[in-house]
Amino acid sequence: MSMGSWLKAHKKQVITHTSIIMGFVLFTIFVAEPLFDRLEKIPGEAQLHQFQLPAETNDIRYAIGFISTEAHSTVEIGGWAFIDGHDSVNSEIYIVLKSANRTYIFETMVTIRADVTRHFKELSLNLDYSGFAALIPAREIENGTYTIGIYVRKAEVEALQYLNKTVVK
């Protein structure tokens, strides 16, 4: 039996198998990565942001309560921070991870820290919203050593400070 006659005799099977293979290839190219990204998502994970950071201002008061990379799938950072001379109401706090090659900016979740307001009572500022926690997915950052920074934005006031702390992925 020649190849041409074999193809004629098995035309439906060839079309069916070709369609299945092409469907799998298209699925792999267009659908698999976004689908698996959703499946890998960790509840409460910090979102990666891209915007221009200001020059370092060094006018942030802060304390880091914890830094953990034990899970290997996340970097967890928490503490409190506020811009010197400004209350923390409506502030946005971000964690910055900076290496020689890349800079990543991750949002944080607000944690209420009435203890910070009490500790700095002489400032007469509401610092209850200065607490933060970030659950950074390790898959979002390249391998390397990163200096940790804190970026705080309150209306038009911005402050950026890099810490003497690093994290390694």
FIKOLZA-1660 file (N, C-alpha, C; in steps of 0.1 Angstrom, whole numbers, plus 5000, padded with zeros to 4 digits):
% residues 169
   i   px   py   pz ch aa at
   1 5009 4988 5000  A  M  N
   1 5000 5000 5000  A  M CA
   1 5009 5012 5000  A  M  C
   2 5006 5021 4991  A  S  N
   2 5014 5034 4990  A  S CA
   2 5010 5044 5001  A  S  C
   3 5019 5053 5003  A  M  N
   3 5016 5063 5014  A  M CA
   3 5003 5071 5010  A  M  C
   4 5002 5075 4998  A  G  N
   4 4990 5082 4993  A  G CA
   4 4977 5075 4996  A  G  C
   5 4977 5062 4992  A  S  N
   5 4965 5054 4994  A  S CA
   5 4962 5051 5009  A  S  C
   6 4973 5050 5017  A  W  N
   6 4972 5048 5031  A  W CA
   6 4965 5061 5038  A  W  C
   7 4970 5073 5034  A  L  N
   7 4964 5085 5039  A  L CA
   7 4950 5086 5035  A  L  C
   8 4946 5082 5023  A  K  N
   8 4932 5083 5019  A  K CA
   8 4924 5074 5027  A  K  C
   9 4929 5062 5030  A  A  N
   9 4921 5052 5038  A  A CA
   9 4920 5056 5052  A  A  C
  10 4929 5064 5058  A  H  N
  10 4929 5067 5072  A  H CA
  10 4928 5082 5074  A  H  C
  11 4921 5089 5065  A  K  N
  11 4920 5104 5065  A  K CA
  11 4914 5109 5078  A  K  C
  12 4903 5103 5083  A  K  N
  12 4897 5107 5095  A  K CA
  12 4906 5106 5107  A  K  C
  13 4913 5095 5108  A  Q  N
  13 4922 5092 5120  A  Q CA
  13 4933 5102 5119  A  Q  C
  14 4939 5105 5108  A  V  N
  14 4950 5114 5106  A  V CA
  14 4945 5128 5111  A  V  C
  15 4934 5133 5106  A  I  N
  15 4928 5146 5110  A  I CA
  15 4926 5147 5125  A  I  C
  16 4920 5136 5130  A  T  N
  16 4917 5136 5145  A  T CA
  16 4930 5137 5153  A  T  C
  17 4940 5129 5150  A  H  N
  17 4952 5129 5157  A  H CA
  17 4960 5142 5156  A  H  C
  18 4960 5147 5144  A  T  N
  18 4966 5160 5141  A  T CA
  18 4959 5171 5149  A  T  C
  19 4946 5171 5149  A  S  N
  19 4938 5181 5157  A  S CA
  19 4942 5180 5172  A  S  C
  20 4942 5168 5177  A  I  N
  20 4946 5166 5192  A  I CA
  20 4960 5172 5195  A  I  C
  21 4969 5168 5186  A  I  N
  21 4983 5173 5188  A  I CA
  21 4984 5188 5187  A  I  C
  22 4977 5194 5177  A  M  N
  22 4977 5209 5176  A  M CA
  22 4970 5216 5187  A  M  C
  23 4959 5210 5192  A  G  N
  23 4952 5215 5204  A  G CA
  23 4961 5215 5216  A  G  C
  24 4969 5204 5218  A  F  N
  24 4978 5203 5229  A  F CA
  24 4989 5214 5228  A  F  C
  25 4995 5216 5216  A  V  N
  25 5005 5226 5214  A  V CA
  25 5000 5240 5217  A  V  C
  26 4988 5243 5212  A  L  N
  26 4982 5256 5214  A  L CA
  26 4979 5258 5229  A  L  C
  27 4974 5248 5235  A  F  N
  27 4972 5249 5250  A  F CA
  27 4985 5252 5257  A  F  C
  28 4995 5245 5254  A  T  N
  28 5008 5247 5260  A  T CA
  28 5014 5261 5258  A  T  C
  29 5012 5266 5246  A  I  N
  29 5017 5279 5243  A  I CA
  29 5009 5291 5249  A  I  C
  30 4996 5290 5248  A  F  N
  30 4988 5301 5252  A  F CA
  30 4981 5300 5266  A  F  C
  31 4978 5289 5271  A  V  N
  31 4970 5287 5282  A  V CA
  31 4977 5282 5295  A  V  C
  32 4986 5273 5293  A  A  N
  32 4993 5266 5304  A  A CA
  32 4999 5276 5314  A  A  C
  33 5007 5285 5310  A  E  N
  33 5015 5294 5319  A  E CA
  33 5005 5302 5328  A  E  C
  34 4996 5309 5322  A  P  N
  34 4986 5317 5331  A  P CA
  34 4978 5308 5340  A  P  C
  35 4975 5296 5335  A  L  N
  35 4967 5287 5344  A  L CA
  35 4976 5282 5355  A  L  C
  36 4988 5278 5353  A  F  N
  36 4997 5274 5364  A  F CA
  36 5001 5285 5373  A  F  C
  37 5002 5297 5368  A  D  N
  37 5004 5309 5376  A  D CA
  37 4993 5310 5387  A  D  C
  38 4981 5309 5382  A  R  N
  38 4970 5310 5392  A  R CA
  38 4970 5298 5402  A  R  C
  39 4974 5286 5397  A  L  N
  39 4974 5275 5406  A  L CA
  39 4985 5276 5416  A  L  C
  40 4996 5283 5413  A  E  N
  40 5008 5284 5422  A  E CA
  40 5006 5296 5431  A  E  C
  41 4996 5304 5429  A  K  N
  41 4994 5316 5438  A  K CA
  41 4992 5312 5452  A  K  C
  42 4998 5319 5461  A  I  N
  42 4998 5317 5475  A  I CA
  42 4988 5327 5481  A  I  C
  43 4978 5322 5489  A  P  N
  43 4969 5331 5495  A  P CA
  43 4976 5342 5503  A  P  C
  44 4972 5355 5500  A  G  N
  44 4978 5366 5507  A  G CA
  44 4991 5371 5501  A  G  C
  45 4995 5366 5490  A  E  N
  45 5008 5369 5485  A  E CA
  45 5009 5384 5480  A  E  C
  46 5020 5390 5482  A  A  N
  46 5022 5404 5478  A  A CA
  46 5023 5405 5463  A  A  C
  47 5017 5416 5458  A  Q  N
  47 5017 5418 5443  A  Q CA
  47 5029 5426 5440  A  Q  C
  48 5035 5423 5428  A  L  N
  48 5047 5430 5423  A  L CA
  48 5042 5443 5416  A  L  C
  49 5049 5454 5419  A  H  N
  49 5046 5467 5412  A  H CA
  49 5058 5472 5405  A  H  C
  50 5055 5480 5394  A  Q  N
  50 5066 5486 5387  A  Q CA
  50 5063 5501 5386  A  Q  C
  51 5071 5509 5393  A  F  N
  51 5070 5523 5391  A  F CA
  51 5083 5529 5395  A  F  C
  52 5085 5542 5392  A  Q  N
  52 5098 5548 5395  A  Q CA
  52 5099 5552 5409  A  Q  C
  53 5110 5547 5416  A  L  N
  53 5112 5550 5429  A  L CA
  53 5120 5564 5430  A  L  C
  54 5117 5571 5441  A  P  N
  54 5125 5583 5443  A  P CA
  54 5139 5580 5448  A  P  C
  55 5148 5590 5448  A  A  N
  55 5161 5588 5454  A  A CA
  55 5159 5585 5469  A  A  C
  56 5169 5579 5474  A  E  N
  56 5168 5575 5489  A  E CA
  56 5167 5588 5497  A  E  C
  57 5158 5588 5506  A  T  N
  57 5155 5600 5515  A  T CA
  57 5160 5598 5529  A  T  C
  58 5161 5586 5534  A  N  N
  58 5165 5582 5547  A  N CA
  58 5157 5590 5558  A  N  C
  59 5144 5592 5556  A  D  N
  59 5136 5599 5566  A  D CA
  59 5125 5590 5571  A  D  C
  60 5127 5577 5571  A  I  N
  60 5117 5567 5576  A  I CA
  60 5121 5562 5589  A  I  C
  61 5112 5562 5598  A  R  N
  61 5114 5555 5611  A  R CA
  61 5108 5541 5609  A  R  C
  62 5115 5531 5613  A  Y  N
  62 5110 5517 5611  A  Y CA
  62 5116 5507 5621  A  Y  C
  63 5110 5496 5621  A  A  N
  63 5116 5484 5628  A  A CA
  63 5111 5472 5620  A  A  C
  64 5120 5463 5618  A  I  N
  64 5117 5450 5611  A  I CA
  64 5115 5440 5622  A  I  C
  65 5103 5434 5623  A  G  N
  65 5100 5424 5633  A  G CA
  65 5104 5410 5629  A  G  C
  66 5103 5407 5616  A  F  N
  66 5107 5394 5611  A  F CA
  66 5111 5394 5596  A  F  C
  67 5120 5386 5593  A  I  N
  67 5124 5383 5579  A  I CA
  67 5125 5367 5579  A  I  C
  68 5118 5361 5570  A  S  N
  68 5119 5346 5569  A  S CA
  68 5119 5342 5555  A  S  C
  69 5128 5333 5552  A  T  N
  69 5129 5326 5539  A  T CA
  69 5129 5311 5541  A  T  C
  70 5124 5307 5553  A  E  N
  70 5124 5292 5556  A  E CA
  70 5115 5284 5546  A  E  C
  71 5104 5289 5541  A  A  N
  71 5095 5282 5533  A  A CA
  71 5101 5279 5519  A  A  C
  72 5111 5286 5515  A  H  N
  72 5118 5286 5502  A  H CA
  72 5108 5289 5490  A  H  C
  73 5096 5290 5493  A  S  N
  73 5086 5295 5482  A  S CA
  73 5082 5309 5484  A  S  C
  74 5086 5314 5496  A  T  N
  74 5082 5328 5499  A  T CA
  74 5093 5335 5507  A  T  C
  75 5093 5348 5507  A  V  N
  75 5101 5357 5516  A  V CA
  75 5090 5364 5524  A  V  C
  76 5091 5363 5537  A  E  N
  76 5081 5370 5546  A  E CA
  76 5089 5381 5553  A  E  C
  77 5083 5393 5553  A  I  N
  77 5089 5404 5559  A  I CA
  77 5078 5412 5566  A  I  C
  78 5080 5416 5579  A  G  N
  78 5070 5423 5586  A  G CA
  78 5077 5433 5596  A  G  C
  79 5069 5443 5600  A  G  N
  79 5074 5453 5610  A  G CA
  79 5065 5465 5609  A  G  C
  80 5071 5477 5611  A  W  N
  80 5064 5489 5610  A  W CA
  80 5073 5500 5605  A  W  C
  81 5067 5510 5598  A  A  N
  81 5074 5521 5592  A  A CA
  81 5065 5533 5590  A  A  C
  82 5071 5545 5591  A  F  N
  82 5063 5557 5588  A  F CA
  82 5073 5568 5585  A  F  C
  83 5069 5578 5577  A  I  N
  83 5077 5589 5573  A  I CA
  83 5078 5598 5585  A  I  C
  84 5090 5602 5588  A  D  N
  84 5093 5610 5600  A  D CA
  84 5085 5623 5598  A  D  C
  85 5077 5626 5609  A  G  N
  85 5069 5639 5609  A  G CA
  85 5055 5637 5603  A  G  C
  86 5051 5626 5598  A  H  N
  86 5038 5623 5592  A  H CA
  86 5031 5612 5599  A  H  C
  87 5018 5613 5600  A  D  N
  87 5011 5601 5606  A  D CA
  87 5010 5590 5595  A  D  C
  88 5005 5579 5599  A  S  N
  88 5004 5567 5590  A  S CA
  88 4991 5565 5584  A  S  C
  89 4981 5574 5587  A  V  N
  89 4968 5572 5581  A  V CA
  89 4969 5574 5566  A  V  C
  90 4963 5565 5558  A  N  N
  90 4964 5565 5543  A  N CA
  90 4977 5564 5537  A  N  C
  91 4987 5559 5545  A  S  N
  91 5000 5556 5539  A  S CA
  91 5001 5543 5532  A  S  C
  92 5009 5542 5522  A  E  N
  92 5011 5530 5515  A  E CA
  92 5026 5526 5517  A  E  C
  93 5028 5513 5522  A  I  N
  93 5041 5508 5525  A  I CA
  93 5044 5497 5515  A  I  C
  94 5056 5498 5509  A  Y  N
  94 5061 5488 5500  A  Y CA
  94 5075 5483 5505  A  Y  C
  95 5077 5470 5502  A  I  N
  95 5091 5464 5504  A  I CA
  95 5098 5465 5490  A  I  C
  96 5110 5469 5491  A  V  N
  96 5119 5470 5479  A  V CA
  96 5130 5460 5481  A  V  C
  97 5132 5452 5471  A  L  N
  97 5143 5442 5470  A  L CA
  97 5152 5447 5459  A  L  C
  98 5165 5451 5462  A  K  N
  98 5174 5456 5452  A  K CA
  98 5187 5448 5452  A  K  C
  99 5190 5443 5440  A  S  N
  99 5203 5436 5437  A  S CA
  99 5211 5445 5428  A  S  C
 100 5222 5440 5424  A  A  N
 100 5231 5447 5414  A  A CA
 100 5224 5448 5401  A  A  C
 101 5215 5439 5398  A  N  N
 101 5209 5438 5384  A  N CA
 101 5194 5442 5384  A  N  C
 102 5187 5440 5395  A  R  N
 102 5172 5442 5395  A  R CA
 102 5167 5448 5407  A  R  C
 103 5156 5455 5406  A  T  N
 103 5149 5461 5417  A  T CA
 103 5134 5456 5416  A  T  C
 104 5129 5451 5427  A  Y  N
 104 5115 5446 5428  A  Y CA
 104 5108 5454 5439  A  Y  C
 105 5096 5458 5436  A  I  N
 105 5087 5465 5446  A  I CA
 105 5075 5457 5448  A  I  C
 106 5073 5454 5461  A  F  N
 106 5061 5446 5465  A  F CA
 106 5052 5454 5475  A  F  C
 107 5039 5452 5473  A  E  N
 107 5030 5459 5482  A  E CA
 107 5030 5451 5495  A  E  C
 108 5025 5458 5505  A  T  N
 108 5024 5451 5519  A  T CA
 108 5010 5452 5523  A  T  C
 109 5006 5444 5533  A  M  N
 109 4993 5444 5539  A  M CA
 109 4995 5453 5552  A  M  C
 110 4985 5461 5555  A  V  N
 110 4986 5469 5567  A  V CA
 110 4982 5461 5579  A  V  C
 111 4990 5462 5589  A  T  N
 111 4987 5456 5602  A  T CA
 111 4986 5468 5612  A  T  C
 112 4976 5467 5620  A  I  N
 112 4973 5478 5630  A  I CA
 112 4984 5477 5641  A  I  C
 113 4990 5488 5644  A  R  N
 113 5001 5488 5654  A  R CA
 113 4999 5500 5664  A  R  C
 114 4989 5499 5672  A  A  N
 114 4986 5509 5682  A  A CA
 114 4998 5511 5692  A  A  C
 115 5006 5501 5693  A  D  N
 115 5018 5501 5702  A  D CA
 115 5028 5511 5697  A  D  C
 116 5028 5513 5683  A  V  N
 116 5038 5523 5678  A  V CA
 116 5033 5537 5681  A  V  C
 117 5020 5539 5680  A  T  N
 117 5015 5553 5684  A  T CA
 117 5018 5555 5699  A  T  C
 118 5016 5546 5707  A  R  N
 118 5019 5547 5722  A  R CA
 118 5034 5550 5724  A  R  C
 119 5042 5543 5717  A  H  N
 119 5057 5544 5719  A  H CA
 119 5062 5558 5715  A  H  C
 120 5056 5563 5704  A  F  N
 120 5060 5577 5699  A  F CA
 120 5049 5587 5703  A  F  C
 121 5043 5586 5715  A  K  N
 121 5033 5595 5719  A  K CA
 121 5037 5610 5719  A  K  C
 122 5050 5613 5721  A  E  N
 122 5055 5626 5721  A  E CA
 122 5054 5633 5708  A  E  C
 123 5053 5625 5697  A  L  N
 123 5051 5630 5683  A  L CA
 123 5037 5635 5680  A  L  C
 124 5028 5631 5688  A  S  N
 124 5013 5634 5686  A  S CA
 124 5009 5630 5672  A  S  C
 125 5013 5619 5668  A  L  N
 125 5009 5614 5654  A  L CA
 125 5001 5601 5656  A  L  C
 126 4991 5598 5647  A  N  N
 126 4985 5585 5646  A  N CA
 126 4993 5576 5638  A  N  C
 127 5000 5567 5645  A  L  N
 127 5008 5557 5638  A  L CA
 127 5003 5543 5638  A  L  C
 128 4990 5542 5641  A  D  N
 128 4983 5529 5642  A  D CA
 128 4984 5521 5629  A  D  C
 129 4985 5528 5617  A  Y  N
 129 4985 5521 5604  A  Y CA
 129 4999 5519 5599  A  Y  C
 130 5009 5520 5607  A  S  N
 130 5023 5519 5603  A  S CA
 130 5028 5504 5602  A  S  C
 131 5020 5495 5607  A  G  N
 131 5024 5481 5606  A  G CA
 131 5022 5475 5592  A  G  C
 132 5031 5466 5589  A  F  N
 132 5031 5460 5575  A  F CA
 132 5035 5446 5576  A  F  C
 133 5031 5438 5566  A  A  N
 133 5035 5424 5564  A  A CA
 133 5035 5421 5549  A  A  C
 134 5045 5414 5545  A  A  N
 134 5045 5411 5530  A  A CA
 134 5049 5396 5529  A  A  C
 135 5042 5389 5521  A  L  N
 135 5044 5375 5517  A  L CA
 135 5048 5375 5503  A  L  C
 136 5061 5376 5500  A  I  N
 136 5066 5377 5487  A  I CA
 136 5069 5364 5480  A  I  C
 137 5062 5361 5469  A  P  N
 137 5064 5348 5463  A  P CA
 137 5078 5347 5456  A  P  C
 138 5086 5337 5460  A  A  N
 138 5100 5336 5455  A  A CA
 138 5100 5334 5440  A  A  C
 139 5090 5329 5434  A  R  N
 139 5090 5327 5419  A  R CA
 139 5090 5340 5412  A  R  C
 140 5087 5351 5419  A  E  N
 140 5087 5364 5412  A  E CA
 140 5100 5371 5412  A  E  C
 141 5110 5365 5419  A  I  N
 141 5123 5372 5419  A  I CA
 141 5134 5362 5414  A  I  C
 142 5144 5368 5408  A  E  N
 142 5155 5359 5403  A  E CA
 142 5164 5356 5415  A  E  C
 143 5172 5346 5413  A  N  N
 143 5182 5342 5423  A  N CA
 143 5192 5353 5425  A  N  C
 144 5196 5355 5438  A  G  N
 144 5206 5366 5440  A  G CA
 144 5205 5371 5455  A  G  C
 145 5213 5380 5458  A  T  N
 145 5213 5387 5471  A  T CA
 145 5207 5401 5469  A  T  C
 146 5197 5404 5478  A  Y  N
 146 5189 5416 5477  A  Y CA
 146 5190 5424 5490  A  Y  C
 147 5193 5437 5488  A  T  N
 147 5192 5446 5499  A  T CA
 147 5177 5450 5501  A  T  C
 148 5173 5450 5513  A  I  N
 148 5159 5453 5516  A  I CA
 148 5157 5468 5518  A  I  C
 149 5147 5473 5512  A  G  N
 149 5143 5487 5513  A  G CA
 149 5129 5489 5517  A  G  C
 150 5126 5500 5523  A  I  N
 150 5112 5504 5526  A  I CA
 150 5109 5517 5518  A  I  C
 151 5097 5516 5511  A  Y  N
 151 5092 5528 5504  A  Y CA
 151 5079 5531 5510  A  Y  C
 152 5077 5544 5515  A  V  N
 152 5064 5548 5520  A  V CA
 152 5059 5560 5512  A  V  C
 153 5046 5559 5509  A  R  N
 153 5040 5570 5501  A  R CA
 153 5028 5574 5508  A  R  C
 154 5026 5587 5511  A  K  N
 154 5015 5593 5517  A  K CA
 154 5011 5606 5509  A  K  C
 155 5000 5605 5501  A  A  N
 155 4996 5616 5492  A  A CA
 155 5008 5619 5483  A  A  C
 156 5013 5631 5484  A  E  N
 156 5025 5635 5475  A  E CA
 156 5038 5633 5482  A  E  C
 157 5038 5629 5494  A  V  N
 157 5051 5627 5501  A  V CA
 157 5056 5613 5499  A  V  C
 158 5068 5612 5495  A  E  N
 158 5074 5598 5493  A  E CA
 158 5087 5597 5501  A  E  C
 159 5090 5586 5506  A  A  N
 159 5103 5583 5513  A  A CA
 159 5108 5569 5510  A  A  C
 160 5121 5568 5508  A  L  N
 160 5127 5555 5505  A  L CA
 160 5139 5554 5514  A  L  C
 161 5141 5542 5520  A  Q  N
 161 5153 5540 5528  A  Q CA
 161 5157 5525 5526  A  Q  C
 162 5170 5523 5523  A  Y  N
 162 5175 5510 5523  A  Y CA
 162 5181 5506 5536  A  Y  C
 163 5179 5494 5540  A  L  N
 163 5183 5489 5554  A  L CA
 163 5196 5482 5553  A  L  C
 164 5202 5479 5564  A  N  N
 164 5214 5471 5564  A  N CA
 164 5211 5457 5566  A  N  C
 165 5201 5453 5558  A  K  N
 165 5196 5439 5559  A  K CA
 165 5195 5434 5544  A  K  C
 166 5198 5421 5543  A  T  N
 166 5197 5415 5530  A  T CA
 166 5189 5402 5531  A  T  C
 167 5185 5397 5519  A  V  N
 167 5178 5384 5518  A  V CA
 167 5184 5378 5506  A  V  C
 168 5186 5365 5507  A  V  N
 168 5192 5357 5496  A  V CA
 168 5181 5347 5491  A  V  C
 169 5180 5347 5478  A  K  N
 169 5171 5336 5471  A  K CA
 169 5180 5327 5463  A  K  C
% end
